[in-house]
C-alpha cells in the first residue's frame, strides 16, 4: 500500500513535468509568428532558424541518455527542467536570424535533456505499474500545450510582447520542476540477469528492431514538427486568420492530441498497436488533405484537430517500444531512437521552409500527408505479416 502511494505520487509528479514541458513549447511555438514579424524573416530564413532546435536536440540526445544512465532520471529531470526555464526567454532577445538560431539551438539542447529524462522516468513508472502508461504521460504533455496556447491567446489579446510571454513560460517551467521533483521518486531499471550491461560497452550501434522504430519515429516527428512550427503560420498566411485565431487553432490541435492520448492506453488494450497506428495514419492524412483543399479558418482548424487525433499516439508508442530495446538501460534506447528519429525534427523546418518559399506553404503541407500515408502503410504491412504468422502457427498446430 505504501509503495503504491509512492508510485502514484511519482506518476502525478512526472505528469506535472510533462505538462510544464508541453506548456512551455506551446507558448514558444505560438510566438513564432511574432518572432518572424519582429525580425522580418522570410519563410526560408525562419525554417533555417527553427531547424536549429532539432540540431541541438540531435547533438545532445546521446549525451542525455548517458546522463540519465550515470545520474539517474530524477537528477537529470531537475537539470533539464531548470535549463529549459533559463534558456527559453532568450529566443525573444535575438536581433538577427543568426542570434535567433543560436537561442533556438540552446533551447533544443536543454529540451533534449529534459525530453530523454522525463520519457525514461515515464518508462520506468510504466514498467513498475505493469500496464501501458506512456500515452497518458504524453496526453498530459498535450494538455500542457493546450494551456500554453490558451495563455498566449489571452496574452496577445492584452498586447503583451513575445519576451513577456516567454519569460512567463520560463518561470512556470522552473516553478513546476522545483515543486514536482521531490515526488517523482528515484526509480531505477530492473537489473538484467545473464546479460552483459550495455552501459559497460560504451557506444553501441542500434539493433535492427530499434532502427525500424527510429524510422517510424522519423516520420512521426517530421509531421509533429511541421504542425508545431507551421500550423500558426498556415492559419495566418494561407487561411487569412488573425493571430488569436491561429493560437486557438494550435490549442485545438493540442486538445485533439490530448484526447487521443487519453484514450490511447485503452485503445491499445482493446484493438492492438497495429490497428491503432493504421487508423491514426489515415485520420491524420485526411485532416491535412481537408486543410489543403479548403484553406478556410474553420476547415483548417477542423483538419488540424483530425491531425492531432491521428498523430496523438504515434510518438508515445514508439518511445515506449524504444525504451525496451536495451534491457537495463531504457534511457540509452530512447536516446538512440531520438538521435535517429529526430532527424525528421531537424529536416521538417528546412524542407517545409524551402518548399514554402518555392511553391507556397499550402502545397508544402503535402509532404506531411505523404509521411502519414507511409506510416499507415508500414503498419498495414506489419499487420498482414502478423496475420500470416498467426495462420502459419495455427496450421502447424492443426497438423501436429
Secondary structure, DSSP 8 states (H G I E B T S, - for coil): -HHHHHHHHHHHHHHHHHHHHHHHHHHHHHTHHHHHHHHT--HHHHHHHHHHHHHHHHHHHHHHHHHHHHH-HHHHHHHHHHHHHHHGGGGGS--SHHHHHHHHHHHHHHHHHHHHHHHHHHHHHHHHHTS--HHHHHHHHHHHHHHHHHHHHHHHHTT--HHHHHHHHHHHHHHHHHHHGGGS--------TT---GGGG-S----HHHHHHHHHHHHHHHHHHHHHHHHHHIIIIIS---HHHHHHHHHHHHHHHHHHHHHHHHHHHHH-HHHHHHHHHHHHHHHHHHHHHS-SHHHHHHHHHHHHHHHTTHHHHHHHHHTTSSTT-HHHHHHHHHHHHTHHHHHHHHHHHHHHHHH-HHHHTHHHHHHHHHHHHHHHHHHHHHHHHHHHHHHHHHH-
